[in-house]
Amino acid sequence: MGICAALFVAVIAITGLLLNHTEDFQFDHRYVNSDWLLDWYGIKAPDTLLSFAAHDRYVTLMGEHLYLDHREVDGEYRRLVGAVYLDDLFAAAVSDSILLLTARGDIVERLSSEDGVPAGIRNIGVDREGRLVTRSSHEYYQADSDFLKWRRWEQDPESVRWARPATLDTRLARSLQQHYRGEVLPMERVILDVHSGRIFGSAGPWVFDIAALLLILLSLTGTFIWLRRRH
């Protein structure tokens, strides 16, 4: 009884110490990458990936994560409309905004309706002049070279190289799925679950409760024996 209780007390004590220093060790910002532990929690990456090829690179949306090849773009995104390459920048249309990205995946600028970006973007492309063109429900718009002004575009839509969904390379897809899983489970959550026993499922807290009762029983019986010996 003493050995069993001591093991659980050691686990509770160690995890308690770690939780007291969560901010020092940044457990709330560090994530678990262990495959077996992620599988234990049932964490899986989305099976469907939406990707667009642009200048031999891939802009991919998986869940709410946006990637330029392997590099994750800052922010959360629910919709990817298209992505193209122009003037050493990658332009990715997400909902009603357009992100301008460097080759490293850093956001240079986020263009929205306040910057004149047309609403209801359904696709983006590059015209013969190398400028960005957007397609909404019934109208087309062209941006100037500095993306400061947008004017209605009435030329032949067939002359535009529109963004098209592309099939992502298998290795890259697996790498992104692994990265996605590694950004879901914070270490703080695992330590908390070990501390409470929940990591072992619904029976885990009951096991820890039994260990606590054993410790209480040992304390009471030990005190009783000590008092009897004194008398």
C-alpha positions as CSV (number, residue, x, y, z in Angstrom):
1,M,0.0,0.0,0.0
2,G,2.8,2.4,0.9
3,I,4.7,1.7,-2.3
4,C,1.6,2.1,-4.5
5,A,0.6,5.3,-2.8
6,A,4.2,6.7,-2.9
7,L,4.3,6.2,-6.7
8,F,1.1,8.3,-7.2
9,V,2.2,10.9,-4.7
10,A,5.5,11.2,-6.6
11,V,3.7,11.7,-9.9
12,I,1.3,14.3,-8.4
13,A,4.2,16.1,-6.7
14,I,6.4,16.3,-9.8
15,T,3.6,17.4,-12.1
16,G,2.5,19.9,-9.5
17,L,5.9,21.5,-9.4
18,L,6.0,21.7,-13.2
19,L,2.5,23.3,-13.3
20,N,3.7,25.9,-10.8
21,H,6.4,26.9,-13.3
22,T,4.3,26.8,-16.5
23,E,5.2,30.3,-17.5
24,D,8.9,29.8,-16.7
25,F,9.2,26.8,-18.9
26,Q,6.5,28.0,-21.4
27,F,4.6,24.8,-21.2
28,D,1.5,26.7,-22.5
29,H,3.4,27.7,-25.7
30,R,5.3,24.4,-26.3
31,Y,3.5,21.6,-28.1
32,V,3.8,17.8,-28.1
33,N,5.3,16.2,-31.2
34,S,5.3,12.6,-30.1
35,D,3.3,10.5,-32.5
36,W,2.2,8.0,-30.0
37,L,1.0,10.6,-27.5
38,L,-0.9,12.5,-30.2
39,D,-2.5,9.2,-31.3
40,W,-3.4,8.5,-27.6
41,Y,-5.3,11.8,-27.6
42,G,-6.9,11.0,-31.0
43,I,-5.5,14.1,-32.6
44,K,-5.4,13.8,-36.4
45,A,-4.7,16.2,-39.2
46,P,-7.4,17.1,-41.7
47,D,-7.5,14.7,-44.7
48,T,-8.4,17.3,-47.2
49,L,-5.9,20.0,-48.1
50,L,-6.6,22.9,-50.4
51,S,-3.5,24.0,-52.3
52,F,-2.5,26.4,-55.1
53,A,0.7,26.2,-57.1
54,A,2.5,29.5,-57.6
55,H,5.9,29.8,-59.1
56,D,6.9,26.3,-58.2
57,R,5.8,26.9,-54.7
58,Y,2.6,25.8,-52.9
59,V,0.2,27.8,-50.8
60,T,-1.9,25.4,-48.8
61,L,-4.8,25.7,-46.3
62,M,-5.2,23.0,-43.8
63,G,-7.8,23.5,-41.1
64,E,-7.2,27.1,-40.1
65,H,-3.5,27.0,-40.9
66,L,-2.0,28.6,-44.0
67,Y,1.4,27.5,-45.4
68,L,3.8,28.5,-48.0
69,D,5.5,25.2,-48.7
70,H,6.6,24.1,-45.2
71,R,6.5,27.6,-43.7
72,E,3.3,28.5,-41.7
73,V,1.9,31.9,-42.2
74,D,1.0,33.9,-39.1
75,G,-2.7,34.0,-38.3
76,E,-5.8,31.8,-38.7
77,Y,-7.7,31.5,-41.9
78,R,-11.0,29.8,-42.7
79,R,-11.0,30.1,-46.5
80,L,-8.4,30.1,-49.3
81,V,-9.6,31.5,-52.6
82,G,-6.4,31.4,-54.6
83,A,-2.7,32.2,-54.7
84,V,-0.5,33.7,-57.5
85,Y,3.1,34.9,-57.8
86,L,4.0,38.4,-59.0
87,D,6.9,40.8,-58.6
88,D,8.8,38.6,-56.1
89,L,5.7,38.4,-53.9
90,F,3.1,35.8,-53.4
91,A,-0.5,37.0,-53.2
92,A,-3.0,34.8,-51.4
93,A,-6.7,35.6,-51.3
94,V,-8.3,34.5,-48.0
95,S,-12.0,35.4,-47.7
96,D,-12.2,39.1,-48.5
97,S,-8.6,39.9,-47.8
98,I,-5.4,39.5,-49.8
99,L,-2.1,38.6,-48.2
100,L,1.2,39.7,-49.7
101,L,3.9,37.2,-48.7
102,T,7.6,37.1,-49.1
103,A,9.4,34.0,-50.4
104,R,10.0,33.1,-46.7
105,G,6.3,33.2,-45.9
106,D,6.4,36.5,-44.0
107,I,3.4,38.8,-44.4
108,V,4.4,42.0,-46.1
109,E,0.9,43.5,-46.1
110,R,-2.7,42.4,-45.5
111,L,-5.1,44.1,-47.9
112,S,-8.7,44.4,-47.0
113,S,-11.8,46.3,-48.0
114,E,-10.4,49.3,-46.3
115,D,-7.6,49.2,-48.8
116,G,-10.1,49.0,-51.7
117,V,-10.0,45.2,-52.1
118,P,-13.3,44.2,-53.9
119,A,-15.8,42.2,-51.8
120,G,-16.8,38.6,-52.6
121,I,-13.6,37.5,-54.2
122,R,-14.0,34.2,-55.9
123,N,-10.6,33.9,-57.7
124,I,-7.4,35.8,-58.4
125,G,-5.0,35.8,-61.3
126,V,-2.3,37.7,-63.1
127,D,-3.0,39.5,-66.4
128,R,-0.6,40.1,-69.3
129,E,0.7,43.2,-67.6
130,G,1.7,41.2,-64.6
131,R,-0.9,42.9,-62.4
132,L,-3.3,41.3,-59.9
133,V,-6.8,40.7,-61.1
134,T,-9.7,39.5,-58.9
135,R,-13.0,37.9,-60.0
136,S,-16.1,38.4,-57.9
137,S,-19.7,37.3,-58.7
138,H,-20.1,39.3,-61.9
139,E,-17.2,41.7,-62.1
140,Y,-13.5,41.8,-62.5
141,Y,-11.0,44.3,-60.9
142,Q,-7.4,45.1,-61.5
143,A,-4.9,46.4,-58.9
144,D,-2.2,49.0,-59.7
145,S,1.4,48.1,-59.2
146,D,1.4,49.3,-55.6
147,F,-2.0,47.7,-54.7
148,L,-3.3,51.1,-53.8
149,K,-6.0,51.5,-56.3
150,W,-8.5,49.0,-57.8
151,R,-10.4,49.7,-61.0
152,R,-13.0,47.7,-62.9
153,W,-11.4,45.5,-65.5
154,E,-13.3,44.8,-68.7
155,Q,-10.9,42.9,-70.9
156,D,-11.0,39.3,-71.9
157,P,-11.0,37.1,-68.8
158,E,-9.4,34.3,-70.8
159,S,-6.2,36.4,-71.0
160,V,-5.7,36.1,-67.2
161,R,-3.7,33.3,-65.6
162,W,-6.2,32.4,-62.9
163,A,-5.2,30.5,-59.8
164,R,-6.1,26.8,-60.0
165,P,-6.2,24.2,-57.2
166,A,-3.2,21.9,-57.4
167,T,-2.4,18.4,-56.1
168,L,0.1,18.7,-53.3
169,D,3.3,16.6,-53.3
170,T,2.8,13.6,-51.1
171,R,5.9,14.3,-49.0
172,L,4.9,17.9,-48.5
173,A,1.4,16.9,-47.6
174,R,2.6,14.4,-44.9
175,S,5.0,17.0,-43.6
176,L,2.3,19.6,-43.2
177,Q,0.0,17.1,-41.6
178,Q,2.7,16.3,-39.1
179,H,3.3,19.9,-38.4
180,Y,-0.4,20.5,-38.0
181,R,-0.6,17.8,-35.3
182,G,2.4,19.2,-33.6
183,E,0.6,22.6,-33.1
184,V,-2.5,21.3,-31.4
185,L,-1.6,19.7,-28.0
186,P,0.2,22.0,-25.5
187,M,2.5,20.4,-23.0
188,E,0.5,22.1,-20.2
189,R,-2.5,20.1,-21.1
190,V,-0.6,16.8,-20.9
191,I,0.9,17.7,-17.5
192,L,-2.5,18.7,-16.2
193,D,-4.0,15.4,-17.4
194,V,-1.1,13.4,-15.8
195,H,-1.6,15.4,-12.6
196,S,-5.3,14.6,-12.4
197,G,-5.1,11.1,-13.9
198,R,-7.3,12.0,-16.9
199,I,-4.6,11.0,-19.3
200,F,-5.5,7.4,-18.5
201,G,-9.1,7.9,-19.5
202,S,-12.3,8.0,-17.5
203,A,-10.9,5.5,-15.0
204,G,-7.7,7.6,-14.4
205,P,-9.2,10.0,-11.8
206,W,-10.7,7.1,-9.9
207,V,-7.3,5.4,-9.7
208,F,-5.7,8.6,-8.3
209,D,-8.6,8.9,-5.8
210,I,-7.9,5.4,-4.6
211,A,-4.2,6.2,-4.2
212,A,-5.2,9.3,-2.2
213,L,-7.5,7.2,0.0
214,L,-4.6,4.7,0.5
215,L,-2.3,7.5,1.6
216,I,-5.0,8.8,4.0
217,L,-5.4,5.3,5.4
218,L,-1.7,4.9,5.9
219,S,-1.5,8.2,7.7
220,L,-4.3,7.3,10.0
221,T,-3.1,3.8,10.8
222,G,0.5,4.9,11.2
223,T,-0.6,7.6,13.6
224,F,-2.8,5.0,15.5
225,I,0.1,2.6,15.8
226,W,2.5,5.3,17.0
227,L,0.0,6.4,19.7
228,R,-0.5,2.8,20.9
229,R,3.3,2.2,21.2
230,R,3.6,5.4,23.2
231,H,1.0,4.0,25.7
